[in-house]
Amino acid sequence: MQWDTSIDSGFSNSPTTWLPLAADYKTKNVEAEEAEPDSLLNWHKQLIELRRKNPAMRGGSMVMLDETNPSVLSFVRKGASGKPSVIVAINCTAQAQTVSLDTHTAGVAGGSVTTLLTDAPSLKSASSLNNLTLPPFSSWVGSIK
């Protein structure tokens, strides 16, 4: 990953680098991604922060959901006794996918969810695991109440 828009892309102080720079180094670099709220770099920073703050994401056991669905990866991270569990759904296809996820099979009770993090604006206010429509290549993380 290039660091910035300088002539050496932040790798060196030398006017020439050992390896050639990518042609898009002026637009695809850490400096540019940090300035864009929806960049892949900032998405990963948000995921890391969520993991730091949420005990279920660090230490909860993981149970796969809907293992027969080849298009959507879904799982629940069980919270410790009395703590909320977290559910994750990732659409791995270029088509929207609608899923209904049953957490009871994973031993997690709860009827509603709150979105913790998503890269899809349409999922920011999701409150149910029934008929959850994931846009193409989207990810959604929610807390089960």
C-alpha positions as CSV (number, residue, x, y, z in Angstrom):
1,M,0.0,0.0,0.0
2,Q,1.3,3.4,-0.9
3,W,1.5,5.9,1.9
4,D,0.9,9.2,0.2
5,T,1.1,11.3,-3.0
6,S,4.8,12.1,-2.8
7,I,7.1,11.2,-5.7
8,D,8.3,8.1,-3.8
9,S,4.8,7.4,-2.3
10,G,6.3,7.7,1.2
11,F,8.6,4.6,0.9
12,S,11.9,6.5,0.7
13,N,13.6,9.8,0.7
14,S,15.4,8.8,-2.5
15,P,14.4,10.3,-5.8
16,T,14.1,6.8,-7.2
17,T,12.7,3.7,-5.5
18,W,13.9,0.1,-5.9
19,L,10.6,-1.1,-7.1
20,P,8.3,0.9,-9.4
21,L,5.3,2.6,-8.0
22,A,1.8,1.7,-9.1
23,A,0.3,4.0,-11.7
24,D,-2.6,5.0,-9.3
25,Y,-0.4,5.9,-6.3
26,K,-1.7,9.4,-6.2
27,T,-5.3,8.3,-5.6
28,K,-4.8,4.9,-4.0
29,N,-2.8,5.5,-0.8
30,V,-3.2,5.6,2.9
31,E,-3.4,9.4,3.0
32,A,-6.3,9.4,0.5
33,E,-8.1,6.5,2.3
34,E,-7.8,8.2,5.7
35,A,-9.6,11.3,4.3
36,E,-12.5,9.2,2.9
37,P,-15.0,8.1,5.6
38,D,-16.2,5.1,3.6
39,S,-12.8,3.8,2.6
40,L,-11.7,0.2,3.1
41,L,-9.0,1.5,5.5
42,N,-11.5,3.3,7.7
43,W,-13.9,0.3,7.5
44,H,-11.2,-1.9,9.0
45,K,-10.4,0.7,11.7
46,Q,-14.1,0.6,12.7
47,L,-14.1,-3.2,12.8
48,I,-11.0,-3.1,15.0
49,E,-12.6,-0.5,17.3
50,L,-15.8,-2.7,17.5
51,R,-13.7,-5.7,18.5
52,R,-11.9,-3.7,21.2
53,K,-15.2,-2.4,22.7
54,N,-17.4,-5.5,22.4
55,P,-16.6,-8.4,24.7
56,A,-18.6,-10.9,22.5
57,M,-16.3,-10.0,19.6
58,R,-13.2,-10.8,21.6
59,G,-14.1,-13.8,23.7
60,G,-17.5,-15.1,22.8
61,S,-18.0,-18.5,21.2
62,M,-18.9,-18.5,17.6
63,V,-21.7,-20.5,16.0
64,M,-22.4,-20.5,12.3
65,L,-25.9,-19.7,11.1
66,D,-27.6,-20.9,7.9
67,E,-24.7,-23.1,6.8
68,T,-26.6,-24.2,3.7
69,N,-26.5,-20.7,2.2
70,P,-23.6,-20.5,-0.2
71,S,-24.0,-16.8,-0.8
72,V,-24.1,-15.4,2.7
73,L,-21.7,-16.1,5.5
74,S,-23.5,-15.6,8.8
75,F,-22.6,-16.3,12.4
76,V,-23.3,-15.3,16.0
77,R,-20.7,-14.5,18.6
78,K,-22.3,-15.4,22.0
79,G,-22.0,-12.9,24.7
80,A,-21.0,-13.9,28.2
81,S,-23.9,-14.6,30.6
82,G,-26.1,-11.6,30.6
83,K,-24.1,-9.7,27.9
84,P,-25.5,-9.1,24.4
85,S,-24.6,-11.5,21.6
86,V,-23.4,-10.2,18.2
87,I,-24.5,-11.4,14.8
88,V,-22.6,-11.0,11.6
89,A,-23.9,-11.4,8.0
90,I,-21.8,-11.0,4.9
91,N,-23.1,-11.1,1.4
92,C,-20.3,-12.7,-0.7
93,T,-22.1,-12.2,-4.1
94,A,-22.8,-9.4,-6.6
95,Q,-26.5,-9.8,-6.1
96,A,-28.7,-8.7,-3.2
97,Q,-29.4,-11.5,-0.8
98,T,-32.4,-11.7,1.5
99,V,-32.0,-13.9,4.6
100,S,-33.9,-14.8,7.7
101,L,-31.5,-15.8,10.5
102,D,-32.6,-18.0,13.4
103,T,-30.3,-17.5,16.4
104,H,-32.3,-19.9,18.5
105,T,-30.5,-22.8,16.8
106,A,-27.3,-21.3,18.2
107,G,-28.8,-21.1,21.7
108,V,-29.2,-17.3,21.5
109,A,-32.6,-15.8,22.4
110,G,-33.7,-12.4,21.4
111,G,-36.3,-11.0,19.1
112,S,-34.8,-7.7,17.9
113,V,-31.4,-6.4,16.8
114,T,-29.6,-3.1,16.7
115,T,-27.0,-2.3,14.0
116,L,-23.5,-1.9,15.4
117,L,-21.7,-1.5,12.1
118,T,-22.5,-1.9,8.4
119,D,-21.1,-0.8,5.0
120,A,-24.6,-0.6,3.6
121,P,-26.7,2.5,4.3
122,S,-29.9,0.5,3.9
123,L,-29.0,-1.6,6.8
124,K,-28.2,1.1,9.4
125,S,-31.6,0.9,10.9
126,A,-32.1,-2.9,10.7
127,S,-34.1,-4.1,13.7
128,S,-35.1,-7.7,12.7
129,L,-33.3,-10.8,11.5
130,N,-36.3,-11.7,9.3
131,N,-36.1,-10.8,5.7
132,L,-32.8,-8.9,6.1
133,T,-31.7,-7.8,2.6
134,L,-28.0,-7.5,2.2
135,P,-26.9,-5.4,-0.8
136,P,-24.2,-6.9,-3.1
137,F,-20.9,-7.5,-1.3
138,S,-22.2,-5.9,1.9
139,S,-21.5,-6.6,5.6
140,W,-23.7,-6.1,8.6
141,V,-23.0,-6.5,12.3
142,G,-25.7,-6.3,14.9
143,S,-26.3,-6.7,18.6
144,I,-29.1,-9.1,19.6
145,K,-31.5,-7.9,22.3
